[in-house]
Amino acid sequence: MNTPLPPHDRIFDVLVVGAGVVGCAVTRGLALEGARVMLVEKAGDILDGASKGNSAILHTGFDAPPGSVEQACISEGYREFREIHGRLGLPLLKTGALVVAWDDSQAERLPDIVLRAHANGVTDAEHIGADTAAALVPGLGPGVRSAVRIPGECLVDPWSTPLAYLLQARAHGAGFLNHCEVREGRFEGDRWCLSTSRGELRTRWLVNCAGLYGDILHRRLTGETPFTIRPRKGQFVIYDKSAGRMTGTILLPVPSKTTKGIVVCPTVFGNLLVGPSAEEQDSRDNAEVDSEILKMLKSVGESILPGLNRHDVTAVYAGIRPATESGDYRILTDRERQYLCLGGIRSTGLSAALGIARQACRTICGNGHRYSPPESIRWPRVPQISDAGERDWMRPGNGGIVCHCELVTRREIENALNGPLPVRSLAGLKRRTRVTMGRCQGFYCSAELGELTAGFLDPPMDAAIRQPAS
Ligand SMILES: Cc1cc2nc3c(=O)[nH]c(=O)nc-3n(C[C@H](O)[C@H](O)[C@H](O)COP(=O)(O)OP(=O)(O)OC[C@H]3O[C@@H](n4cnc5c(N)ncnc54)[C@H](O)[C@@H]3O)c2cc1C
């Protein structure tokens, strides 16, 4: 089930720890610079941490603290995503967003939100009245005072996006090792010698993208604790596709200091999402949902869009943000030890990942290291699993539809199991194809899927479906 180990004598230019969206983007950036780069991940598949459960909004950065590292990375990442997504086959729903004020005290804060947006370069953000907001979203609940419109906010596919980054990195020679946990490391003058669950690995530069475990890895490598991860859970309810068109735009609340608040928005898969909540917890892994919080989310969602109460909830899930005691990302560079920590990428990493990657490339490649960038750039396309483009079920020779709720074909499943970066868990297969993620949650297709995936998944499907969803 493991990807093969590289030869023993190999020293990488850069080794990236953690295959979340940040690690995948950094690996891509460095591979395009011509570095010999290896991405290692302790889980069997990519996206096993914070990156597996988010709201999938490509933020403009309109509300980020001006002058923060986060704001700079979002802004750079947003621009690059919009430039490249088409060439990688990644969907982009240009929905825009409304920050809606539901009472006078929220309405009083809207002018400051517009000012901050303009200061952050989001100059098309504008204050609009309640009538204009209602005309844009006819189903909005009563009591809207006014709103801020941010036309540039978009929705993306949260799982295919990092996959596309890694596939492009692989097309330029980057390696990927799964089931490879970095346990310890020492810097030996010009290189790192790392002890991992799959043996010793050596690298010149080391990049910590360990997300929810970023502080622990940092301490193991450097002996220092400059920040502490404070896991913050976010729960979601997903409404059936019948609700997907109730709003064509992202509906945001006026944010608080700790959270962007509960969002109501469509998804690129045609559903409607309400969430996330924000609960501090000790566990870095426990993504269980709580019935009281889900009830609260439904009630908030239905007060924003009252018509939602006529639609069914298809699924619920939770993600965990790698928040820290700081309001900003924790990007720490130790040039002497050729070490870079990209930590505390809490609520905006999907939007900022390409910007963070550019910052990492400037740190590593602009420091006397000169790799040989490829003469031409390859643009592998990811399979289209959103409703934004032609799906495999529309094309001949697909082997028939296995999951009828999400229209997933036999060929899509076989390609995910056998293609580049083969998937090795049911959770990973869901993220690659959306199989079992629809209305029946796998009730009708699990038997056929069990046969198709026999010998590929660890744990196998009959065991995996008895485990709580991840
Ligand atoms: C509820 C919620 C909603 C969000 N909404 C949005 C949004 O709408 N838009 C947006 O831009 N962002 C959003 N985010 C933020 C975004 O999801 C995160 O910023 C991002 O996923 C962080 O990615 P990461 O790569 O830093 O960490 P992770 O995704 O946690 O990746 C770290 C990886 O490192 C691996 N790892 C850890 N330790 C080791 C080790 N020692 N050896 C090997 N591997 C290791 C882990 O298994 C994991 O796969 C949201 C997040 C949450 C939780």
The ligand as a MOL file (V3000), in Angstrom:
LIG
                    3D

  0  0  0     0  0            999 V3000
M  V30 BEGIN CTAB
M  V30 COUNTS 53 58 0 0 0
M  V30 BEGIN ATOM
M  V30 1 C -13.9700 24.5320 9.2160 0
M  V30 2 C -12.9710 25.1370 8.2850 0
M  V30 3 C -13.3760 26.0030 7.2600 0
M  V30 4 C -12.4180 26.5620 6.4220 0
M  V30 5 N -12.8130 27.3160 5.3400 0
M  V30 6 C -11.8880 27.7980 4.4760 0
M  V30 7 C -12.2820 28.5040 3.3090 0
M  V30 8 O -13.4580 28.6080 2.9900 0
M  V30 9 N -11.3110 29.0320 2.5260 0
M  V30 10 C -10.0000 28.8970 2.8150 0
M  V30 11 O -9.1710 29.4420 2.1000 0
M  V30 12 N -9.5780 28.1710 3.8850 0
M  V30 13 C -10.5070 27.6260 4.7070 0
M  V30 14 N -10.1100 26.8920 5.7940 0
M  V30 15 C -8.6850 26.8040 6.1190 0
M  V30 16 C -7.9420 25.7280 5.3990 0
M  V30 17 O -8.6830 24.5280 5.2860 0
M  V30 18 C -6.6310 25.4980 6.1960 0
M  V30 19 O -5.9960 26.7330 6.3120 0
M  V30 20 C -5.7250 24.5480 5.4810 0
M  V30 21 O -6.3910 23.3300 5.2370 0
M  V30 22 C -4.4490 24.2770 6.2890 0
M  V30 23 O -3.6840 23.3920 5.5100 0
M  V30 24 P -2.2720 22.8380 5.9570 0
M  V30 25 O -1.7040 22.1860 4.7510 0
M  V30 26 O -1.5030 23.9030 6.6380 0
M  V30 27 O -2.5780 21.7700 7.0950 0
M  V30 28 P -3.2140 20.2140 7.0370 0
M  V30 29 O -4.2690 20.2010 6.0240 0
M  V30 30 O -3.5200 19.9290 8.4200 0
M  V30 31 O -2.0070 19.3980 6.4910 0
M  V30 32 C -0.9650 18.9330 7.3070 0
M  V30 33 C -0.6070 17.5170 6.9060 0
M  V30 34 O 0.5950 17.1520 7.5950 0
M  V30 35 C 0.5260 15.8000 7.9530 0
M  V30 36 N 1.4780 15.6160 9.0500 0
M  V30 37 C 1.4100 16.1280 10.2950 0
M  V30 38 N 2.5030 15.7950 11.0140 0
M  V30 39 C 3.2910 15.0590 10.2100 0
M  V30 40 C 4.5660 14.4160 10.3820 0
M  V30 41 N 5.2500 14.5030 11.5280 0
M  V30 42 N 5.0680 13.7060 9.3420 0
M  V30 43 C 4.3840 13.6140 8.1690 0
M  V30 44 N 3.1770 14.2030 7.9580 0
M  V30 45 C 2.6450 14.9280 8.9580 0
M  V30 46 C -0.9430 15.6170 8.3420 0
M  V30 47 O -1.3340 14.2590 8.2880 0
M  V30 48 C -1.6550 16.4830 7.3020 0
M  V30 49 O -2.0370 15.7440 6.1660 0
M  V30 50 C -11.0570 26.2900 6.6280 0
M  V30 51 C -10.6590 25.3900 7.6300 0
M  V30 52 C -11.6110 24.7860 8.4160 0
M  V30 53 C -11.1990 23.7570 9.4050 0
M  V30 END ATOM
M  V30 BEGIN BOND
M  V30 1 1 1 2
M  V30 2 1 2 3
M  V30 3 2 2 52
M  V30 4 2 3 4
M  V30 5 1 4 5
M  V30 6 1 4 50
M  V30 7 2 5 6
M  V30 8 1 6 7
M  V30 9 1 6 13
M  V30 10 2 7 8
M  V30 11 1 7 9
M  V30 12 1 9 10
M  V30 13 2 10 11
M  V30 14 1 10 12
M  V30 15 2 12 13
M  V30 16 1 13 14
M  V30 17 1 14 15
M  V30 18 1 14 50
M  V30 19 1 15 16
M  V30 20 1 16 17
M  V30 21 1 16 18
M  V30 22 1 18 19
M  V30 23 1 18 20
M  V30 24 1 20 21
M  V30 25 1 20 22
M  V30 26 1 22 23
M  V30 27 1 23 24
M  V30 28 2 24 25
M  V30 29 1 24 26
M  V30 30 1 24 27
M  V30 31 1 27 28
M  V30 32 2 28 29
M  V30 33 1 28 30
M  V30 34 1 28 31
M  V30 35 1 31 32
M  V30 36 1 32 33
M  V30 37 1 33 34
M  V30 38 1 33 48
M  V30 39 1 34 35
M  V30 40 1 35 36
M  V30 41 1 35 46
M  V30 42 1 36 37
M  V30 43 1 36 45
M  V30 44 2 37 38
M  V30 45 1 38 39
M  V30 46 1 39 40
M  V30 47 2 39 45
M  V30 48 1 40 41
M  V30 49 2 40 42
M  V30 50 1 42 43
M  V30 51 2 43 44
M  V30 52 1 44 45
M  V30 53 1 46 47
M  V30 54 1 46 48
M  V30 55 1 48 49
M  V30 56 2 50 51
M  V30 57 1 51 52
M  V30 58 1 52 53
M  V30 END BOND
M  V30 END CTAB
M  END
